[in-house]
Structure formats: structure tokens, C-alpha cells
């Protein structure tokens, strides 16, 4: 019911509607004149047959014959009357049964349905809208980002360029607005002046047009764009983009940094002021097979294990938690503490074989980005690519990655790691299962295009999985809430919160924050100083600020308990 006023308003204001009403009125007027003429002729022909009926009866007879009802209560007996009846009947079939329904549908019903559809997908936001995020495309990054925006109470609007696409998004319960991406009026109607951010994840030329158009309207709104080509970065910045990312390149680099062929120290994945968050795979390290308490990691390095990834599942560490070959440690510490970790554990790696290449399955943008990182670190690698257009040098092997002979030629028997980078998740799952069957001890790092396939890839045997959608959405969220929240992985956040009055005066151990919420305190801010990895005996002050790490659910539990 709430759409009816807007439907009527759109329907009444439309120029097309006004023109259609005129045509429909002319048709109905012509039809009325025809009925009047037939009724008059009926009256005179009946007088010719020496019968007399009222004028109302003439209209009654004309309408029953034209509509093919033909009750038969009034009939002609002369040939003239019968010929006239056939004329009325045929014209009635043409005008009432054929032309009238089609005219009504075309000039009234169809425009009314269109008005209903357009009312569902508005062309502007209310004037009071502020602090919202405008999205110019609909893709996996947008889907992931929308979920995070809802969680942090950000309003958003997705621009749809055609009605059908807008209706599809509306039916999926997305907030959508109709508009032309290159029209300044679109962004004015979307209240760009009061928006928190605009995210353009289209092709490079479209992103350039969007940035240039928006920047003419607003000089201050942050514009985040994605660049496919390297030479587009400068162009997008000149057009007005505040932040330009290459999400595919970032994904490839992140996949490469997590392979055994790289320096297997602590890979920094997030920064929160002076606090660094890093991932460190335990495979082929002195930590493998030990419990956390046996590792003495904190005593040796000063860094703290704040979480563990176990085949895509994040776990809160306990003293008796066992570190397996598939475990990825999440470390929190200062730059000096992480450097100490590298000195104590990274140099002691059992693995070191410069002749065994890291395999990259897929030579697209993600695969090439991974290859560049390996090249910079002087790590031997081989890229398996089916498309001859992507073959760049002798480190590329043309062939099907699902073919055993091709993988054998690339070095699957000796490779420490394989990076699976194709843009098809079904293919990635297949290759993961195939590589795990060929080598039970190989490290498999895989790309996921859709978040729903992350668990499938882990189940197929991947040790590490990174989602293109999560990486892009997390990057954008971190820009929206700088120094307030840092999303370092899917479902894993670092965030700030003030010490609740009920915790003031208690030690960190007495607060039992980890036990009650699942969040770990990794730093305490006091008098503009950040105490990284505080001791359990430290007292919490009333004006202190805690920096915590935990899953989204753990963060919600903490906020519910200490509101």
C-alpha cells in the first residue's frame, strides 16, 4: 500500500501517460460515436419493418450484438436488417474484442505496471539522507560489503542503470536506486554531498567517468575505485578518485605471500596504530606438533597468539591448543616483536629447496600478480596456463592444469606449494581435490570468488583460502572506520572500545573478557600510549581504551555485555 501514492504520482506526471490518455480517449470517443450511429440506424430499420422500439432499446441491441452476446430477444426479419446485424457484429468483434483490449493494455495497463515497477525502484533518496555509501555496481564485493554495512548501521544505495536489473535487486531485498552512472543529476538525487563514501567497482573507463562526474559535484566525498590496468591508476587519481585499489592484484600478492616458498616469517596483514597483526603458517616449523604452552612463543618473542586459523575456521587459542601442520597462527605485536619471531622460528625452517618451484595454476591477473611477488623474492615458480595469449616467458607452461602430464612437467612432485588462481570456483575446487590426491603433503593456497565457496575449498583440501570479495569489502570498511575497526579477514575484526565502568579497577585476568566474550585484549591505550600485549596482571583504568580481536559474533557478545 505504501507504494500506491508514488505509483499514482509517477503515473499522472508522465508525458507518456498523458499522450496515452489522449489516444485512449480518442479511441473511446470513436467507439461511442459508432455505437450511437448503429443505435440510430437500428431505430430507422425497425421502423422500415413496421416495428417501433425506444432509443434505450436501440443502444441495448447494439451493445449486445457488438459484444457477441446476442440474446435473440430482438431480431430483424428483412434482408436489410440481417445485413445490418452482420455489419454490427463484425465491427463489434473488431472494435470491442480486439482493438479495445489491446488499446487498453498498451495505453493504460502497461504504463500502470511500469509505474508500479518504477515506484519500487526510486530515482532519488530522501533529502535527510546522510552518512550513506553509494555503490555503482553489483558484484561479489558489493554483496559482501552490503552485509558489513548493515552490521555497522551504514545506509547504502546501489545504482541500477536499467529497470529490469533494479527490480531483480529489489526482489533480493537490496536498497536500489535507478540512475545513469554518467549523469550528474543521478548523484545529486543520491545526496552525494552528504554521503560517507562512493564505491565504483566497474571497468576502468566507467570508473573514470564516475569519478570525474562526482568530483564536479562534491570535492570532499571519498571516492574508492578499482583499477584493472596498471596505467589506469594515475588516470583514476587525476579524475578525482581518493583511493584506487587493484583488488585482483592485491589478492594475487596475498596468495603468494602465504606460500612455503616465500620467507615463512610473520606476514603482516593489518596495522592498528603501532600494533601489527600477522599470520604465520605453522607448517614445517619447530612449532608444528606442540601445544601453545609448550611453544613458549610469548616468552621467546613477546608476540601473542591471539587466534588460530584451522582450515578456514578461526579458533580462540587455549594453553593446550595443539599446533598442527595446517594451523595458521594469528600474531599480535610490535614490529620488534614480530621481527623476533622471525629470528627465533622463521630461520629454523626445515624447508629450503631453491630448485623446487611453487606452482601457480592460472595465468590471469591474480596468477600474474602472484608470480611478480615470487619473482621479487627470488622464489622459483612455474605458471600453468591454458590460454596461449597469457604465456609470457619460459616460466609459463601452456596446458590444462587438470592434466597430470602438464602438472608433472611443471614440477608437482617436488613443489612445496601450489597456488590456485582461476576465476571459476568449481575449477578451483576440482584442482584442489586433484592436487591433494597427488600430494598429501603439499601446501595448497586457493582463491575463492564467492564467499560461500570458502568452506568448500577448505573441505576439498586447501590449507589457505582467500576471497576476492572479502578482501575488497574489508579494505573498504577499514577506510570507513579508520582507527575504530580493522577487518583483517572474513569474520575476524580488530576494534577499539572504552573500558566499561564494571571493569575499572580489575586486572585483565580478573575481567575474564576472553572467557565471557571470545574476544582477546591485545593492547590497552592509556594517556595516548599503546601498551601492546599487556600482562594479565595489568589493572584496567576507567579512562583506558582496549584494543581487542575477535570474530564478528564475539564482538557482538562483548557489546551486549558491556553496553
GUVOSE-902199 format. One line per 4 residues: number of its first residue (from 1); their letters; for each residue x, y, z of C-alpha. Coordinates in steps of 0.05 Angstrom, whole numbers, always signed. Layout:
GUVOSE-902199
NUM = A = X:Y:Z | ...
***
This chain:
GUVOSE-902199
1 = XXXX = +0:+0:+0 | +57:+48:+15 | +76:+49:-59 | +6:+69:-85
5 = XXXX = +15:+145:-76 | +82:+145:-111 | +54:+100:-166 | -4:+148:-178
9 = XXXX = +42:+208:-176 | +90:+178:-227 | +33:+154:-270 | -1:+222:-271
13 = XXXX = +62:+263:-284 | +90:+221:-341 | +87:+253:-410 | +77:+184:-440
17 = XXXX = +16:+174:-395 | -14:+239:-417 | -3:+222:-491 | -32:+152:-480
21 = XXXX = -94:+180:-446 | -106:+225:-505 | -102:+166:-554 | -145:+123:-509
25 = XXXX = -196:+179:-503 | -198:+187:-579 | -209:+113:-588 | -265:+110:-537
29 = XXXX = -297:+172:-569 | -296:+139:-638 | -326:+75:-608 | -380:+115:-574
33 = XXXX = -397:+151:-639 | -402:+84:-674 | -450:+57:-621 | -493:+119:-628
37 = XXXX = -495:+113:-704 | -513:+38:-700 | -568:+54:-649 | -598:+107:-694
41 = XXXX = -596:+61:-755 | -628:+5:-713 | -686:+52:-698 | -699:+70:-771
45 = XXXX = -691:-1:-798 | -742:-25:-746 | -790:+30:-769 | -779:+4:-840
49 = XXXX = -801:-65:-815 | -861:-30:-782 | -834:-43:-712 | -822:+10:-661
53 = XXXX = -773:+8:-602 | -747:+60:-554 | -680:+93:-562 | -654:+57:-500
57 = XXXX = -672:-9:-533 | -631:+12:-593 | -569:+22:-551 | -584:-44:-515
61 = XXXX = -589:-83:-581 | -526:-50:-609 | -483:-67:-549 | -508:-140:-543
65 = XXXX = -494:-152:-617 | -427:-117:-618 | -404:-156:-556 | -428:-221:-589
69 = XXXX = -476:-236:-531 | -536:-238:-580 | -593:-254:-533 | -640:-262:-592
73 = XXXX = -699:-225:-559 | -697:-171:-613 | -684:-191:-686 | -693:-166:-757
77 = XXXX = -734:-203:-808 | -715:-166:-872 | -651:-178:-911 | -631:-106:-898
81 = XXXX = -637:-116:-823 | -598:-181:-825 | -542:-149:-866 | -541:-92:-816
85 = XXXX = -537:-142:-759 | -476:-176:-791 | -442:-108:-800 | -453:-91:-727
89 = XXXX = -429:-160:-706 | -364:-157:-747 | -348:-86:-726 | -362:-106:-654
93 = XXXX = -312:-164:-658 | -260:-116:-687 | -270:-58:-640 | -294:-89:-575
97 = XXXX = -259:-157:-574 | -194:-140:-610 | -178:-65:-612 | -206:-45:-544
101 = XXXX = -167:-97:-502 | -102:-83:-538 | -112:-8:-534 | -128:-12:-460
105 = XXXX = -67:-55:-446 | -19:-12:-487 | -44:+56:-466 | -65:+44:-394
109 = XXXX = -49:-23:-363 | +23:-30:-387 | +41:+42:-365 | +8:+28:-298
113 = XXXX = +51:-34:-288 | +112:+6:-307 | +92:+59:-256 | +87:+4:-203
117 = XXXX = +156:-22:-221 | +188:+47:-221 | +156:+64:-154 | +192:+3:-124
121 = XXXX = +259:+29:-150 | +262:+104:-134 | +306:+153:-171 | +327:+193:-110
125 = XXXX = +340:+188:-36 | +304:+230:+17 | +335:+299:+29 | +351:+279:+101
129 = XXXX = +396:+222:+80 | +467:+230:+107 | +527:+185:+121 | +508:+134:+68
133 = XXXX = +551:+94:+20 | +536:+96:-55 | +553:+34:-95 | +556:+37:-171
137 = XXXX = +558:-38:-188 | +531:-104:-164 | +584:-158:-157 | +612:-205:-103
141 = XXXX = +649:-147:-70 | +584:-107:-66 | +546:-166:-37 | +599:-176:+17
145 = XXXX = +605:-102:+31 | +529:-93:+39 | +528:-145:+94 | +583:-108:+131
149 = XXXX = +550:-41:+121 | +486:-68:+152 | +525:-94:+211 | +555:-26:+226
153 = XXXX = +489:+11:+212 | +511:+46:+149 | +457:+64:+99 | +473:+48:+27
157 = XXXX = +444:+53:-43 | +462:+12:-105 | +455:+48:-171 | +420:+6:-225
161 = XXXX = +422:+32:-296 | +362:-7:-323 | +294:-22:-294 | +298:-98:-301
165 = XXXX = +363:-101:-262 | +335:-54:-210 | +273:-98:-200 | +317:-160:-193
169 = XXXX = +358:-126:-138 | +294:-101:-105 | +266:-171:-103 | +331:-193:-69
173 = XXXX = +319:-141:-15 | +375:-93:-35 | +368:-18:-30 | +370:+4:-103
177 = XXXX = +361:+70:-139 | +352:+79:-214 | +401:+125:-249 | +452:+138:-304
181 = XXXX = +524:+129:-279 | +548:+187:-322 | +493:+237:-305 | +509:+288:-250
185 = XXXX = +435:+291:-233 | +438:+219:-211 | +488:+235:-156 | +452:+298:-136
189 = XXXX = +389:+257:-126 | +430:+208:-85 | +453:+265:-39 | +527:+256:-56
193 = XXXX = +544:+319:-17 | +525:+285:+49 | +549:+214:+31 | +603:+179:+72
197 = XXXX = +634:+147:+10 | +623:+127:-62 | +650:+59:-86 | +660:+49:-161
201 = XXXX = +678:-23:-179 | +662:-21:-254 | +710:-23:-312 | +767:+29:-314
205 = XXXX = +734:+75:-364 | +667:+75:-328 | +702:+87:-261 | +739:+146:-291
209 = XXXX = +674:+176:-317 | +641:+165:-249 | +699:+197:-210 | +702:+257:-256
213 = XXXX = +627:+267:-254 | +622:+262:-178 | +683:+306:-166 | +649:+362:-204
217 = XXXX = +592:+360:-154 | +629:+345:-90 | +702:+360:-75 | +704:+325:-8
221 = XXXX = +666:+259:-13 | +715:+200:-12 | +714:+161:-77 | +740:+89:-77
225 = XXXX = +754:+57:-145 | +782:-8:-171 | +833:-8:-228 | +843:-67:-273
229 = XXXX = +902:-40:-312 | +965:-10:-280 | +964:+51:-325 | +893:+67:-302
233 = XXXX = +915:+84:-231 | +942:+153:-249 | +882:+168:-294 | +833:+150:-239
237 = XXXX = +871:+193:-189 | +871:+251:-238 | +796:+241:-248 | +785:+251:-174
241 = XXXX = +788:+183:-141 | +811:+187:-68 | +832:+114:-63 | +850:+70:-122
245 = XXXX = +859:-5:-110 | +874:-64:-153 | +836:-118:-116 | +856:-174:-164
249 = XXXX = +929:-155:-157 | +923:-150:-82 | +892:-219:-80 | +948:-249:-121
253 = XXXX = +1001:-217:-77 | +967:-241:-14 | +963:-312:-40 | +1037:-310:-58
257 = XXXX = +1059:-284:+10 | +1027:-344:+43 | +1065:-398:+6 | +1121:-441:+35
261 = XXXX = +1168:-419:-20 | +1168:-348:+9 | +1203:-323:+71 | +1159:-360:+120
265 = XXXX = +1161:-309:+175 | +1104:-269:+202 | +1065:-239:+144 | +1035:-173:+167
269 = XXXX = +961:-170:+147 | +938:-110:+187 | +961:-49:+226 | +927:-14:+283
273 = XXXX = +970:+46:+302 | +1035:+14:+327 | +1002:-54:+335 | +1015:-103:+279
277 = XXXX = +974:-165:+263 | +1008:-221:+225 | +995:-291:+200 | +1047:-346:+206
281 = XXXX = +1035:-415:+178 | +1060:-469:+225 | +1075:-520:+170 | +1147:-544:+173
285 = XXXX = +1166:-501:+233 | +1192:-520:+302 | +1122:-502:+327 | +1088:-559:+290
289 = XXXX = +1063:-614:+336 | +1069:-572:+400 | +1016:-541:+444 | +1016:-465:+454
293 = XXXX = +1042:-472:+525 | +1099:-517:+501 | +1119:-469:+447 | +1138:-413:+496
297 = XXXX = +1124:-366:+438 | +1107:-305:+481 | +1166:-315:+527 | +1214:-321:+468
301 = XXXX = +1187:-265:+424 | +1139:-220:+463 | +1086:-231:+410 | +1020:-261:+429
305 = XXXX = +980:-315:+392 | +911:-283:+391 | +878:-334:+345 | +888:-393:+300
309 = XXXX = +862:-409:+231 | +848:-483:+222 | +826:-495:+150 | +786:-431:+148
313 = XXXX = +757:-437:+218 | +780:-385:+268 | +793:-411:+339 | +807:-375:+404
317 = XXXX = +875:-401:+430 | +879:-441:+494 | +943:-463:+530 | +932:-535:+509
321 = XXXX = +914:-519:+437 | +955:-562:+391 | +992:-531:+332 | +986:-575:+270
325 = XXXX = +1015:-571:+201 | +950:-539:+176 | +949:-486:+231 | +960:-413:+214
329 = XXXX = +977:-371:+275 | +948:-301:+282 | +1001:-260:+319 | +994:-191:+351
333 = XXXX = +1055:-150:+369 | +1101:-92:+353 | +1148:-92:+295 | +1205:-112:+341
337 = XXXX = +1166:-170:+370 | +1148:-197:+301 | +1220:-189:+279 | +1240:-230:+340
341 = XXXX = +1190:-284:+319 | +1223:-288:+251 | +1291:-294:+283 | +1271:-349:+331
345 = XXXX = +1224:-391:+287 | +1229:-370:+214 | +1303:-382:+205 | +1296:-451:+233
349 = XXXX = +1252:-473:+176 | +1263:-544:+155 | +1241:-528:+84 | +1290:-496:+37
353 = XXXX = +1297:-521:-34 | +1310:-468:-86 | +1303:-519:-142 | +1231:-539:-126
357 = XXXX = +1183:-488:-158 | +1120:-460:-129 | +1064:-477:-178 | +1013:-425:-199
361 = XXXX = +952:-454:-233 | +923:-398:-276 | +959:-342:-311 | +906:-288:-306
365 = XXXX = +911:-223:-267 | +913:-259:-200 | +964:-310:-223 | +1009:-257:-255
369 = XXXX = +1007:-216:-191 | +1027:-276:-150 | +1084:-291:-200 | +1111:-220:-194
373 = XXXX = +1116:-226:-118 | +1152:-292:-123 | +1198:-262:-176 | +1215:-204:-130
377 = XXXX = +1231:-252:-73 | +1273:-295:-120 | +1229:-355:-109 | +1228:-407:-165
381 = XXXX = +1159:-415:-195 | +1121:-443:-254 | +1055:-418:-282 | +1007:-467:-315
385 = XXXX = +962:-431:-364 | +916:-459:-418 | +907:-395:-459 | +967:-382:-504
389 = XXXX = +954:-306:-501 | +975:-306:-428 | +1042:-342:-438 | +1096:-291:-421
393 = XXXX = +1162:-327:-414 | +1195:-394:-404 | +1168:-398:-333 | +1098:-407:-363
397 = XXXX = +1075:-476:-385 | +1018:-480:-433 | +969:-535:-417 | +910:-557:-376
401 = XXXX = +922:-555:-301 | +877:-615:-293 | +923:-657:-337 | +973:-700:-299
405 = XXXX = +1027:-695:-352 | +1023:-619:-351 | +1028:-617:-275 | +1086:-666:-276
409 = XXXX = +1123:-622:-327 | +1111:-562:-281 | +1140:-599:-221 | +1081:-622:-179
413 = XXXX = +1122:-679:-149 | +1173:-633:-116 | +1134:-567:-107 | +1127:-542:-36
417 = XXXX = +1064:-503:-52 | +1011:-494:-105 | +971:-430:-115 | +904:-440:-150
421 = XXXX = +881:-374:-181 | +828:-388:-234 | +765:-345:-236 | +720:-406:-233
425 = XXXX = +707:-433:-163 | +684:-500:-190 | +750:-508:-225 | +787:-486:-162
429 = XXXX = +751:-539:-122 | +767:-592:-174 | +841:-572:-177 | +846:-571:-101
433 = XXXX = +819:-642:-96 | +864:-665:-153 | +928:-634:-124 | +912:-661:-54
437 = XXXX = +904:-730:-84 | +971:-725:-119 | +1008:-697:-59 | +982:-704:+12
441 = XXXX = +1039:-661:+39 | +1036:-602:-9 | +1012:-534:+14 | +951:-512:-25
445 = XXXX = +932:-438:-27 | +869:-424:-66 | +829:-364:-89 | +754:-361:-77
449 = XXXX = +710:-316:-119 | +647:-325:-76 | +648:-328:-1 | +601:-387:+1
453 = XXXX = +655:-430:-32 | +708:-417:+21 | +686:-475:+64 | +681:-520:+3
457 = XXXX = +753:-506:-16 | +776:-520:+55 | +737:-584:+54 | +769:-602:-13
461 = XXXX = +837:-598:+19 | +861:-526:+13 | +905:-502:+70 | +891:-429:+59
465 = XXXX = +834:-396:+21 | +828:-322:+6 | +764:-290:-21 | +767:-234:-71
469 = XXXX = +700:-208:-45 | +723:-207:+28 | +789:-174:+12 | +755:-117:-26
473 = XXXX = +699:-108:+25 | +746:-109:+84 | +791:-57:+51 | +732:-10:+41
477 = XXXX = +705:-20:+112 | +773:-4:+141 | +771:+62:+103 | +702:+78:+130
481 = XXXX = +722:+67:+203 | +795:+85:+208 | +827:+70:+276 | +760:+44:+300
485 = XXXX = +756:-23:+267 | +804:-64:+225 | +776:-124:+188 | +836:-168:+175
489 = XXXX = +800:-229:+149 | +730:-254:+136 | +694:-252:+203 | +756:-230:+242
493 = XXXX = +760:-159:+268 | +804:-114:+310 | +766:-58:+344 | +770:-6:+399
497 = XXXX = +725:+3:+458 | +728:+41:+523 | +735:+4:+589 | +667:-7:+619
501 = XXXX = +655:+20:+689 | +644:-50:+715 | +715:-69:+693 | +751:-8:+721
505 = XXXX = +799:-27:+776 | +801:-101:+756 | +862:-135:+727 | +858:-162:+657
509 = XXXX = +858:-233:+684 | +801:-217:+733 | +758:-187:+678 | +753:-254:+642
513 = XXXX = +737:-218:+577 | +762:-275:+534 | +723:-327:+572 | +658:-288:+571
517 = XXXX = +660:-260:+501 | +713:-296:+460 | +750:-231:+447 | +824:-223:+465
521 = XXXX = +852:-157:+491 | +915:-145:+450 | +930:-74:+472 | +910:-21:+522
525 = XXXX = +911:+53:+506 | +928:+98:+565 | +948:+172:+562 | +960:+169:+487
529 = XXXX = +1006:+109:+495 | +991:+39:+470 | +1012:-19:+514 | +1018:-77:+465
533 = XXXX = +1005:-148:+491 | +993:-126:+563 | +1007:-173:+621 | +947:-208:+653
537 = XXXX = +961:-171:+718 | +953:-101:+689 | +896:-61:+721 | +843:-31:+676
541 = XXXX = +832:+43:+685 | +765:+78:+679 | +791:+122:+622 | +831:+68:+587
545 = XXXX = +815:+43:+517 | +820:-30:+498 | +840:-57:+430 | +810:-126:+420
549 = XXXX = +810:-180:+367 | +753:-229:+356 | +702:-255:+308 | +640:-215:+290
553 = XXXX = +598:-257:+337 | +648:-247:+394 | +648:-172:+382 | +572:-171:+387
557 = XXXX = +574:-211:+452 | +622:-161:+482 | +579:-102:+462 | +517:-136:+490
561 = XXX = +551:-150:+557 | +587:-83:+565 | +538:-33:+536
***
